[in-house]
Every structure is written in structure tokens, then in C-alpha cells.
Amino acid sequence: MRTRFTPLLLVFILSLVGCSEEAGLQEEPPLQLERSFTLQESDTLFIGDFRAITVATDPFRIYIPDHVTAGVIVADSTGGLIKRIGSFGQGPGEMTQPMHVEVLNARLYVVDLDRFSVFDTSGAFQRTRQLPEGLYLTASLSLTNDGDFLYLGATDVHRRTAGLLASATDPAIARLDPDTFELEAHFGNYPEFYQTYKQTIRWRYLSTNQDNLLAAGFSHVPEVSLYDIAGAEPRKAGEVAFRHPEFRQSETDMGLGMTLAEMRDVWTSTSIVFGTWLTDERTLIHQFRNQQEAYFETRDPADMIYYASFAVIDGDTQRHVKLPGPILDVDADGRVYILRSPEADAREIGVYRVQLTQR
């Protein structure tokens, strides 16, 4: 459990004010490679595919939600696979498409479509949970915690009935009791982009740090919202506006009824945010990807290019980089885990230390 600190009064708005941009794309990321390892698969314990991992540091374990084989693979610090948790199905302890794992109080909370399977860290199944009535999950990778509560992207407005335009009053983030899944607070709002353009995708990515801050990134915008979550009613604490030279922001609707060709045009001309992390050192990391036209023909991961922006939220520097692969997670010590090779049976993960020089 993380220690909770009394927060400073956060009234800053970092929208390139107090956070300047270095010119152009950096040739080398502000990352130092500490080590790398290969996930050691076998004929009896192997991985189908995954989009993210969760790294626990005490004790060290890597949890890999495999949405192809419908289980959670547990690995050690060398990449050795230890065991599989769960199996395919819809019964107790079974999953159909696990996408994210959150570790809190010696429990694993696995996001599986619109439900949550809870295991202890040994892999023993405990219970299945659903969102409270009237809440709708909007992103399967959005689950995080502050040591006491779970936070996830959820709205009380169903898009099929309310439409694809967000309202300025639509809350975007839910705080849940980890035992009962009762709603403790519903806060935050969608950026103006979602209030202007119809979007079928409203993914968000959440991360907390020991200063009781929560960072929220949204799938189509370069801005990251910050919230003070120390009190009973979380409140907006600021915003960081990243200006990565490779970020391509759409200025068009992406709604239902589009033809395949129209969707391809939008996807290849639009950047998609694919992760936001806030470390205890107050470093903010915002990742996005650009899909190349060839990806729709080959489905080759090499045709998806990943980028990231880095900033210390109360500093004066932003760094914009091209990544060697997608960031999979950032652990409690601030180490960044990047998939350097996605090849089956030879998946290599690099462990990096962030180095930002303040000006």
C-alpha cells in the first residue's frame, strides 16, 4: 500500500507555461537502458498476445493479461514464466478477454470486458465484480489505484442513447471501493475535443503517485489533466499540454456509419494516445502511436510507430522522443518497461531509467 501524503495546494496550469518545449524530435530518448530480458515461453506455458503488463516490485512479479489465451501470465524479473492464472470461459475464475491487471492489497483486479475478476497474488480466485448500476466502462486499460481506492474511466451516460458528443458535465473518472465496488466519487470531465467532435473511442489512461495526484490522458488529445485526489471530492489541479512534433490531432468526427475507407483515412491521419503515467518523482510520461497505411494490410506491429513526451510537472522541460517500441508499464520505482521485440517466442522487454535534465 502506498503511503498517503498531505498534498501541496496545486493550482498550476501547465499549458506550456513553466514547461517549455525543446525544439524538434530528440535523436535519443531521455531513457537509459538498465537491462533487458526475453519472456521465456514453452510448449506448456506460452503467451498469445497482450497490450500492457503490470509490474509489481514487492515481491517482483510481472503480470501479463493475455487477451488471446484468456489468462494472466505471471513472470519473474528474468522473464521466466511462472504460471498462468485463470482460463477461458465465463464462469468463476474464467475470463474471455483480459486486458489489464491492477495490484492492490495483495489482490489482482483483472479487467475482462465489462466485468472484473479478483484473485489473490497466489492465483486463487476470490470473486467477480461488476460496475455499479448506471456506470459504463469506457476503457479497459484505465484501471489504477492510490493504495486505498480503485480509479477507472467510467461514465454514467450510455453513448448509444446519449450520442457520441460528450457534455461538459459528463464525469469521466470513477473512484470505487476495492472490496464492494461501490461508487465513492465520480469526477473529472472530457476535454473540449470530445465536446466538439463525435468520437466512438473515448479511451483514457489513469495513473497516480504518492503525492495524491491522478493524471488522466485521453485517446485523441495531447493534454493531460491532473487531479488532487486526497479528499472525499477529487478536484482539478492542473493540466499539462504536450506539443510533440509527431502528434497528429484529428479535427473531424469519427462516428458510427463510417465506411472502411473513411475509417482508414482517419486512423492513418490521427495519433492515438496509448498510455499516461505519473511517477513518484513527479515525472509525467504520455505515449501515443501513429499507424502507417501498410498496417491495415499487414497487421505488422512494425507499422505502428510509438512516441512519447516526458516532463516533470512542476519543472520547465519537455522532451519529445520516438520510442524503440511501446511502453508496457512504469513501475513504482519509476522504471519504464518497453517492448523492444514483439516476435512470438522471442519477446524482448527493456527496462529503462528516466533521465530528465531541468533547465
ZAMARGU-4260 file (C-alpha; in steps of 0.2 Angstrom, whole numbers, plus 5000, padded with zeros to 4 digits):
<rodrens>
0) 5000/5000/5000 | 5007/5017/4996 | 5009/5030/5010 | 4997/5044/5008 | 5005/5062/5010
5) 4996/5078/5014 | 4996/5087/4996 | 5003/5104/4992 | 4990/5116/4986 | 4990/5113/4967
10) 4984/5127/4957 | 4995/5127/4942 | 4990/5126/4924 | 5005/5119/4914 | 5000/5123/4896
15) 5017/5127/4890 | 5018/5140/4904 | 5033/5135/4915 | 5035/5119/4904 | 5045/5124/4889
20) 5047/5113/4873 | 5064/5108/4866 | 5065/5111/4848 | 5062/5096/4837 | 5062/5077/4840
25) 5076/5070/4851 | 5088/5058/4842 | 5089/5048/4859 | 5076/5046/4872 | 5079/5053/4889
30) 5080/5035/4894 | 5095/5024/4900 | 5093/5006/4897 | 5097/4996/4913 | 5094/4979/4907
35) 5083/4968/4895 | 5076/4951/4896 | 5066/4939/4885 | 5050/4931/4890 | 5054/4913/4891
40) 5039/4903/4883 | 5037/4885/4882 | 5026/4872/4874 | 5015/4871/4890 | 5016/4890/4896
45) 5016/4902/4882 | 5008/4919/4878 | 4996/4923/4864 | 4996/4942/4864 | 4995/4957/4876
50) 4994/4976/4875 | 5001/4980/4893 | 5009/4972/4908 | 5008/4976/4926 | 5025/4976/4936
55) 5024/4974/4955 | 5040/4977/4964 | 5037/4969/4982 | 5039/4955/4978 | 5044/4957/4960
60) 5032/4950/4948 | 5026/4954/4930 | 5008/4951/4926 | 5003/4949/4908 | 4985/4949/4903
65) 4984/4938/4888 | 4968/4943/4878 | 4971/4928/4866 | 4973/4913/4878 | 4961/4922/4891
70) 4973/4921/4906 | 4985/4931/4916 | 5003/4925/4914 | 5015/4928/4929 | 5033/4931/4925
75) 5049/4934/4936 | 5062/4948/4934 | 5072/4937/4922 | 5057/4934/4910 | 5054/4916/4916
80) 5036/4912/4916 | 5030/4905/4932 | 5011/4901/4930 | 4995/4905/4922 | 4980/4912/4932
85) 4963/4909/4925 | 4956/4901/4910 | 4944/4904/4895 | 4926/4905/4900 | 4913/4915/4909
90) 4912/4906/4925 | 4920/4910/4942 | 4939/4912/4939 | 4937/4912/4920 | 4939/4926/4908
95) 4936/4930/4889 | 4947/4944/4885 | 4958/4951/4900 | 4966/4967/4895 | 4973/4975/4911
100) 4979/4969/4929 | 4979/4981/4944 | 4988/4975/4960 | 4981/4982/4977 | 4981/4975/4994
105) 4988/4958/4988 | 4974/4956/4976 | 4974/4956/4957 | 4960/4965/4949 | 4958/4959/4931
110) 4948/4969/4918 | 4939/4957/4907 | 4927/4967/4895 | 4914/4974/4907 | 4917/4964/4922
115) 4932/4962/4935 | 4939/4945/4941 | 4948/4946/4958 | 4962/4934/4963 | 4974/4934/4977
120) 4993/4935/4971 | 4994/4916/4973 | 4981/4915/4959 | 4967/4909/4969 | 4950/4916/4963
125) 4941/4926/4975 | 4926/4935/4967 | 4919/4943/4951 | 4913/4961/4952 | 4903/4972/4940
130) 4902/4991/4939 | 4888/4999/4950 | 4872/5000/4940 | 4872/5016/4929 | 4891/5016/4926
135) 4898/5011/4910 | 4917/5006/4907 | 4925/5017/4894 | 4942/5010/4893 | 4949/4993/4898
140) 4966/4999/4901 | 4961/5013/4913 | 4962/5005/4930 | 4974/5012/4943 | 4974/5014/4962
145) 4981/5025/4976 | 4983/5012/4989 | 4966/5014/4996 | 4954/5015/4981 | 4952/5010/4963
150) 4950/5023/4949 | 4944/5019/4932 | 4937/5028/4916 | 4918/5026/4918 | 4904/5037/4913
155) 4885/5037/4919 | 4880/5041/4901 | 4877/5027/4888 | 4883/5033/4871 | 4870/5023/4862
160) 4856/5033/4870 | 4865/5050/4873 | 4875/5051/4857 | 4894/5052/4853 | 4896/5070/4859
165) 4902/5072/4877 | 4894/5085/4888 | 4905/5097/4899 | 4896/5090/4914 | 4899/5071/4910
170) 4910/5064/4923 | 4924/5054/4916 | 4933/5045/4931 | 4926/5034/4945 | 4933/5030/4962
175) 4927/5013/4968 | 4929/5004/4985 | 4940/4989/4981 | 4930/4977/4991 | 4912/4981/4987
180) 4915/4991/4971 | 4903/5004/4977 | 4905/5021/4969 | 4914/5033/4981 | 4916/5048/4969
185) 4913/5052/4951 | 4923/5067/4944 | 4933/5074/4930 | 4926/5079/4913 | 4930/5076/4895
190) 4942/5088/4886 | 4934/5101/4874 | 4939/5090/4859 | 4926/5077/4864 | 4913/5090/4866
195) 4916/5096/4848 | 4919/5081/4838 | 4909/5064/4838 | 4920/5050/4844 | 4917/5032/4845
200) 4933/5029/4855 | 4935/5038/4872 | 4949/5029/4879 | 4958/5036/4895 | 4973/5031/4904
205) 4975/5035/4923 | 4990/5035/4934 | 4993/5040/4952 | 5008/5045/4963 | 5012/5046/4981
210) 5008/5065/4982 | 4989/5061/4979 | 4989/5066/4961 | 4980/5057/4947 | 4985/5060/4929
215) 4972/5057/4916 | 4976/5055/4897 | 4963/5054/4884 | 4965/5045/4867 | 4964/5059/4855
220) 4972/5074/4864 | 4989/5079/4869 | 4984/5087/4885 | 4984/5078/4902 | 4973/5083/4916
225) 4979/5082/4934 | 4968/5079/4949 | 4970/5081/4968 | 4963/5065/4975 | 4967/5067/4993
230) 4950/5072/4999 | 4932/5065/4998 | 4929/5075/4982 | 4943/5075/4970 | 4946/5091/4961
235) 4955/5098/4946 | 4973/5103/4950 | 4980/5107/4933 | 4984/5102/4915 | 5000/5098/4905
240) 4999/5102/4887 | 5012/5092/4877 | 5017/5098/4860 | 5025/5083/4852 | 5030/5087/4834
245) 5024/5070/4828 | 5007/5071/4837 | 4993/5072/4824 | 4976/5078/4831 | 4960/5075/4821
250) 4948/5089/4818 | 4934/5078/4812 | 4920/5066/4818 | 4924/5048/4820 | 4907/5041/4822
255) 4896/5026/4818 | 4892/5023/4800 | 4909/5027/4793 | 4915/5016/4778 | 4930/5006/4780
260) 4940/5018/4768 | 4934/5033/4779 | 4940/5024/4795 | 4957/5020/4787 | 4959/5038/4782
265) 4955/5044/4799 | 4966/5031/4808 | 4981/5035/4797 | 4980/5054/4800 | 4976/5053/4818
270) 4988/5049/4833 | 4981/5038/4847 | 4986/5040/4865 | 4991/5023/4872 | 4997/5027/4890
275) 4999/5040/4903 | 5010/5038/4918 | 5014/5049/4933 | 5029/5043/4944 | 5033/5047/4962
280) 5047/5059/4956 | 5033/5069/4948 | 5038/5064/4930 | 5024/5063/4918 | 5025/5051/4903
285) 5012/5052/4889 | 5013/5039/4875 | 5005/5039/4858 | 5006/5029/4842 | 5004/5033/4823
290) 4998/5019/4812 | 5005/5018/4795 | 4994/5014/4779 | 5003/4997/4777 | 4997/4991/4795
295) 4979/4989/4788 | 4986/4976/4775 | 5000/4968/4785 | 4994/4970/4803 | 5013/4970/4806
300) 5017/4979/4823 | 5032/4987/4815 | 5019/4998/4805 | 5014/5006/4821 | 5026/5019/4827
305) 5027/5024/4846 | 5032/5041/4853 | 5032/5049/4870 | 5033/5065/4879 | 5041/5067/4896
310) 5040/5081/4908 | 5042/5085/4927 | 5025/5093/4931 | 5032/5107/4941 | 5048/5109/4931
315) 5052/5118/4915 | 5057/5105/4902 | 5048/5094/4890 | 5056/5080/4880 | 5048/5073/4864
320) 5055/5056/4858 | 5052/5042/4846 | 5052/5025/4856 | 5060/5009/4851 | 5043/5000/4855
325) 5028/5003/4865 | 5029/5007/4884 | 5020/4992/4893 | 5021/4999/4911 | 5031/5011/4923
330) 5034/5003/4940 | 5033/5010/4957 | 5052/5015/4956 | 5049/5024/4940 | 5057/5011/4929
335) 5050/5011/4911 | 5046/4994/4903 | 5047/4994/4884 | 5043/4980/4872 | 5059/4980/4861
340) 5054/4965/4851 | 5036/4959/4848 | 5041/4942/4840 | 5032/4927/4847 | 5044/4916/4857
345) 5057/4930/4857 | 5048/4944/4865 | 5061/4956/4872 | 5057/4969/4886 | 5069/4983/4890
350) 5070/4991/4907 | 5074/5010/4907 | 5078/5023/4919 | 5071/5041/4915 | 5084/5055/4915
355) 5077/5072/4913 | 5088/5087/4915 | 5079/5103/4921 | 5084/5120/4914
</rodrens>
